[in-house]
Amino acid sequence: MTKNNQRYTDDYREEGIASLNKARNHFWYLHRNRIIEDLIDEFQKEKNLRRTPCILELGAGSGNISSYLFTKGYTIIASDFYRSGVDIIEYNGIKAFQYDLANNTLPLHKEHLNAYDIVILGDVIEHLDGPVEALKNVKTFLRKGGRVMITVPALSILWTQYDIYCGHKRRYSIQLLSKHIQAAGYAPIKVRYFMLLPAIILFVTRKIKHTFTPYDMGMLYTELHLNSATNAFMKILMAVEYKFQKLINVPFGSSVYGIGEVEK
């Protein structure tokens, strides 16, 4: 990472967490959260759980996923490397703690060790130099038979200044995410693309536009805070995509999710 790119990353983390907290109604986050909720429901049915699964979100940022699941009645705890993220999560009524997923250096209380059925990494490991090691660290939290649920940005063709600004190290394919899940010692359960329509839109709005226009914090803020009419329209389109992907695996998308299970 160049010095200039590091500046972008620092700017994003300092200002970005608070900005993300204000974007909870954004169509993209709502769609991602709905996909994650479906994966949790599938887990409950497959495992025949008669209780609510214990869930941990790592790299939670402002706790977007955690807050969504909390309102749905799930038992969830969240964690982030940045104290500012933990403070926002706790302010929103969710138990949280600070943890360095990449290096596994911050001390953990025993209550977190092998305590969770599910660990969620919502757009986290694309920021890390060592994603496989981070996934191995996740096992510290999971029970036997527990699952890590991962979402990451997809398609290298969509790589732009946006990714550099946000501190991304890579965009994933199904093959790469599957490789990382297996290399970390998990049994791969499912890896799929999603966000089909956003992939098409992003190719136009980012790939073409940002080729000629430098990316900055103002652009990020604009993308996170769409006007209400645009956001409402996109919610309708994503509701259609949601039903469509129930019937067929979409061939590509701007995101990919993957599930790995700790073998018993």
C-alpha positions in Angstrom: 0.0 0.0 0.0 1.4 3.4 -0.9 1.6 6.2 1.5 -1.2 8.0 -0.3 -3.4 4.9 -0.2 -2.8 4.7 3.6 -4.0 8.2 4.0 -7.2 7.3 2.2 -7.7 4.3 4.5 -7.0 6.3 7.7 -9.5 9.0 6.5 -12.1 6.4 5.8 -11.8 4.7 9.2 -11.9 7.9 11.2 -14.8 9.5 9.4 -16.3 6.4 7.7 -17.7 4.6 10.8 -19.9 7.5 11.8 -21.0 7.9 8.2 -21.9 4.2 8.0 -24.0 4.6 11.1 -26.1 7.1 9.3 -26.6 4.9 6.3 -28.7 2.1 7.9 -31.6 2.6 5.5 -29.4 2.4 2.4 -30.8 -0.2 0.0 -27.4 -2.0 -0.3 -27.1 -2.6 3.4 -30.7 -3.7 3.8 -30.3 -6.2 1.0 -27.1 -7.6 2.4 -28.6 -7.9 5.9 -31.6 -9.7 4.5 -29.3 -12.2 2.8 -27.4 -12.8 6.0 -30.7 -13.3 7.9 -31.7 -16.0 5.4 -28.3 -17.7 5.9 -28.9 -17.7 9.6 -32.4 -19.2 9.2 -31.0 -21.9 7.0 -28.4 -22.7 9.7 -31.1 -23.1 12.3 -33.2 -25.4 10.1 -30.2 -27.5 9.0 -29.0 -27.9 12.6 -32.6 -28.3 13.9 -31.9 -25.7 16.6 -34.8 -25.1 19.0 -33.1 -22.0 20.4 -31.9 -18.7 18.9 -28.3 -19.2 17.7 -25.6 -17.2 19.5 -24.1 -14.8 17.0 -21.0 -12.7 17.0 -20.2 -10.0 14.4 -16.5 -9.3 14.0 -15.2 -6.2 12.2 -18.7 -4.7 12.8 -17.9 -1.1 12.1 -20.9 0.8 13.4 -22.8 -2.4 13.9 -25.1 -2.2 10.9 -25.6 -6.0 10.7 -25.8 -6.4 14.4 -28.4 -3.7 14.8 -30.5 -5.2 12.1 -30.4 -8.7 13.6 -30.9 -7.4 17.1 -34.2 -5.8 16.0 -35.2 -9.2 14.5 -34.8 -10.8 17.9 -31.5 -12.5 17.5 -29.0 -12.9 20.3 -25.9 -11.0 19.0 -22.7 -9.4 20.3 -20.5 -7.3 18.1 -16.8 -6.4 18.0 -14.6 -4.0 16.0 -10.9 -3.0 16.0 -11.8 0.7 16.4 -13.0 2.1 19.7 -15.2 4.5 17.8 -17.1 1.6 16.3 -17.5 -0.2 19.6 -18.9 3.1 21.2 -21.5 3.5 18.5 -22.6 -0.2 18.8 -22.9 0.1 22.6 -24.8 3.4 22.2 -27.3 1.5 20.1 -27.9 -1.0 22.9 -25.8 -4.0 21.8 -23.0 -5.5 23.8 -19.7 -5.0 22.1 -16.0 -5.4 22.7 -12.7 -4.3 21.0 -10.8 -7.0 19.2 -8.0 -7.1 16.6 -9.1 -9.8 14.2 -6.1 -9.5 11.9 -3.5 -10.1 14.6 -5.5 -11.7 17.4 -3.6 -9.6 19.9 -6.2 -8.0 22.2 -7.0 -10.2 25.2 -10.3 -12.0 25.2 -12.5 -12.8 28.1 -13.2 -16.5 28.5 -16.9 -15.9 27.9 -16.1 -15.4 24.2 -14.0 -18.6 23.6 -15.8 -21.2 21.6 -19.1 -19.5 22.6 -20.8 -18.8 19.3 -22.8 -20.8 16.7 -22.2 -18.2 14.0 -19.6 -15.5 13.4 -20.4 -12.9 10.8 -17.7 -11.0 8.8 -19.6 -8.4 6.8 -17.2 -7.0 4.3 -14.1 -7.3 6.5 -11.5 -9.6 5.1 -11.0 -7.7 1.9 -9.3 -5.1 4.1 -6.8 -7.5 5.5 -3.3 -8.5 4.2 -3.8 -11.9 5.8 -7.4 -13.0 5.3 -6.7 -16.7 5.8 -5.0 -16.1 9.1 -7.9 -13.9 10.2 -10.4 -16.7 9.3 -8.3 -19.0 11.4 -8.6 -16.6 14.3 -12.3 -16.7 14.0 -12.2 -20.4 15.1 -11.4 -19.0 18.6 -15.0 -18.0 18.9 -16.9 -20.8 17.2 -18.3 -24.0 18.7 -17.8 -27.2 16.9 -20.3 -27.3 14.0 -20.4 -23.5 14.1 -20.2 -21.4 10.9 -18.4 -18.3 9.7 -20.6 -16.3 7.3 -18.6 -13.9 5.1 -19.6 -11.2 2.7 -17.0 -9.4 0.5 -16.9 -7.2 -2.6 -16.7 -9.1 -5.8 -15.4 -8.9 -9.4 -12.0 -7.5 -10.1 -13.4 -5.7 -13.1 -15.2 -3.4 -10.7 -11.9 -2.3 -9.0 -11.7 1.5 -8.9 -10.4 4.3 -6.7 -13.3 3.6 -4.4 -11.6 0.3 -3.4 -8.3 2.1 -2.7 -10.1 4.8 -0.7 -11.9 2.2 1.4 -8.7 0.3 2.1 -9.6 -2.8 0.1 -6.8 -5.2 -0.8 -8.8 -7.2 -3.3 -12.2 -7.9 -4.8 -13.2 -11.5 -4.6 -14.4 -14.2 -7.0 -16.3 -17.3 -5.9 -13.1 -19.3 -6.5 -10.9 -17.1 -4.4 -13.3 -16.9 -1.4 -13.7 -20.7 -1.5 -10.0 -21.1 -1.6 -9.5 -18.8 1.5 -12.3 -20.6 3.4 -10.7 -24.0 2.8 -7.2 -22.8 3.5 -8.3 -21.6 6.9 -9.5 -25.1 7.7 -13.2 -24.8 7.3 -15.6 -27.2 5.5 -17.1 -25.0 2.7 -20.9 -25.0 2.8 -21.9 -22.5 0.2 -20.3 -19.7 -1.9 -22.5 -17.5 -4.0 -22.6 -14.1 -5.8 -25.3 -11.6 -5.0 -26.0 -7.9 -5.8 -26.5 -8.5 -9.5 -28.1 -5.2 -10.3 -25.6 -3.1 -8.3 -22.8 -4.8 -10.2 -24.2 -3.4 -13.5 -24.8 0.0 -12.0 -21.4 0.2 -10.3 -19.7 -0.7 -13.6 -21.1 2.5 -15.1 -21.0 4.9 -12.1 -17.6 3.8 -10.7 -15.6 2.1 -13.4 -16.2 4.6 -16.1 -16.7 7.8 -14.0 -13.8 7.2 -11.6 -11.4 6.6 -14.4 -11.5 10.3 -15.0 -12.5 11.7 -11.6 -10.4 11.4 -8.5 -12.3 9.7 -5.6 -12.7 11.5 -2.3 -14.7 11.5 1.0 -17.4 13.6 -0.5 -18.1 10.9 -3.2 -18.2 8.2 -0.5 -20.7 10.2 1.5 -22.9 10.8 -1.6 -23.0 7.0 -2.3 -23.9 6.2 1.3 -26.6 8.9 1.6 -28.7 8.6 -1.5 -31.7 10.9 -1.9 -34.9 9.3 -0.7 -36.5 8.8 -4.1 -33.4 7.0 -5.6 -33.1 4.8 -2.5 -36.8 3.9 -2.6 -36.5 2.9 -6.2 -33.4 0.8 -5.6 -35.2 -0.9 -2.7 -37.9 -2.0 -5.2 -35.4 -3.3 -7.7 -33.5 -5.2 -5.0 -36.8 -6.7 -3.7 -37.2 -8.1 -7.2 -33.6 -9.4 -7.3 -34.2 -11.0 -3.9 -37.1 -13.1 -5.2 -35.2 -13.9 -8.4 -32.1 -15.2 -6.5 -34.4 -17.5 -4.5 -35.0 -19.4 -7.8 -31.6 -19.3 -9.4 -28.0 -18.6 -8.5 -27.1 -15.3 -10.2 -24.1 -15.6 -12.5 -22.3 -12.6 -11.1 -22.7 -9.8 -8.6 -20.9 -6.9 -6.9 -20.7 -9.0 -3.8 -20.1 -12.7 -2.9 -21.0 -14.5 0.3 -19.4 -17.7 1.7 -20.0 -20.0 4.5 -17.5 -22.2 6.2 -18.2 -24.7 9.0 -15.9 -25.9 11.9 -15.9 -29.6 11.6 -16.9 -31.6 14.6 
